[in-house]
Amino acid sequence: MKRRKMMAAMGALSLGMASGPFAKADVVKPPYRLIRKAIETDILIVGGGTAGVVAAIQAGRAGAKTTLIESGSQLGGTTTTGGVSFPGIFHAWGKQVIGGIGWELVLEAVNLNDDILPNFSIVPNNTTIRHWRHQVTVNGALYALLAEEKCLEAGVAIHYYESPTAISFADGKWTVKTVGKGISHEIRCDQIIDCSGNAAAAAIAGFPLLKEADTQPGSFIFRIGGYDFDSLDLSKIPKEYHGRLRQNMLINEEVKVETSVNNFPPTPPYNYVYVHGADSSTAELHTQANLKGRAELLKLIRTLRTFPGCERLKLLDAQPETAVRETYRIDGLYQVSHEDYVTGKVFADSLSYSFYPIDLHRNGESIYQEFLKEDVVATVPLRALIPKNSRNFLVAGRCLSSDRLANSALRVQASCMGMGQAAAAAAVLALRHGVTPAAVPLDELKALLREHGGIVPEA
């Protein structure tokens, strides 16, 4: 009797489940289908890296309807995904030379993380005090959050996981087709700013590009721990690994307090393996660069753990991508030359500064460096950001028009931030005046940059 009651109760429970919230069966949905949408915007930024973030914020703050497409999952590029979390250089010879939106981002990241700024009043002499003492360390993850926040506050529409597949110009408008995860956009815009680093949009639009026969190696960045460097017997470890185990590229043993006049804060533990021939211009090549970087790192970790005192060495962190130094550059209305750079030539259309030594990595065998002479600071002219025979099209970042030696210095983050702001200001004014960027009034352009904190070179 009891059994019959129990079975009846179970039946009632089963019936209740079938008629209640558990009654829904799996719904068969149609096969995967690409959603197609159209977007109308004033300015399209291709690439949300170092230059693209600043360009998008500048364009949005200046009142332009701005769309940003980024093939990855976050903003910041080299500073965040690439792991080079010490952007520089913003100061030269005792004064600030790059400011504006890029500096605003860096400064806010420093303050929100309770970090310490270098003492910029001390002028590096490249012997006892090297140029990189003025690089500013930031928390990369925090920087990415701030960049996204500032873009959204400026009204920028961000599209992650999207890349351009076709770009055409007709009747004074650009049409850009993109593809992403499950979605395809047709974007109609007045101005394009290519901040891809690889001149990807410029290539798709049909503009000629420049590239060297060989490419500087990339860097796959990581951090290690799990050992005490001071207790290691370095005589039992091959010398080539001493630097690896020392970990920190910027160590200041003399002073570690904020109040010191000689304070130069160190970076977090930092290491990298070279990735020869690293190229991020296509998915296939970028995949190869990442695979090579990870394989080299794994090989290194296994080797380091064989040394006495390093048996419990650990990989603390590794970046998701290889940081790439060099791919394609545009053939612009003007090509910044090595001579222009090292002499600090100022052009009538110079819009931003660049301060970094010539820094050419030679396939891991050596680094050719050429330091700027005292009081020399290089500049970036508007014409170097405009492809030949283009209309309503600019670039910003390492793909600007320059020769290889000049580009090896111009590619650093602070310089790219200055270019991003300059390109966006030019695009905004081109939109207002109904002209191509090469024809915008330079005085008005420089005034707009200053209005937003930019430091404009004086002839």
Secondary structure, DSSP 8 states (H G I E B T S, - for coil): -HHHHHHHHHHHHHHHHHHSGGG-----------EEEEEEEEEEEE--SHHHHHHHHHHHHTT--EEEEESSSSS-GGGTTS--------EETTEE---HHHHHHHHHHHHHTT-----TTS---SSSS-GGGG-----HHHHHHHHHHHHHHTT-EEEESEEEEEEEEETTEEEEEEEETTEEEEEEEEEEEE-SSS-HHHHHTT--EE--SS---EEEEEEEESS-GGG--GGGS-GGGHHHHH--SS--SS--STT-TT-----SS-EEEEETT---SSHHHHHHHHHHHHHHHHHHHHHHTTSTT-TT-EEEEE-SS-B-----EE-BSS-B-HHHHHHT---TTEEEEE---EEEEETTTEEEEE---TT--EEEEGGGGSBTT-SSEEE-STTSSB-HHHHHHHTSHHHHHHHHHHHHHHHHHHHHHTS-GGGS-HHHHHHHHHHTT------
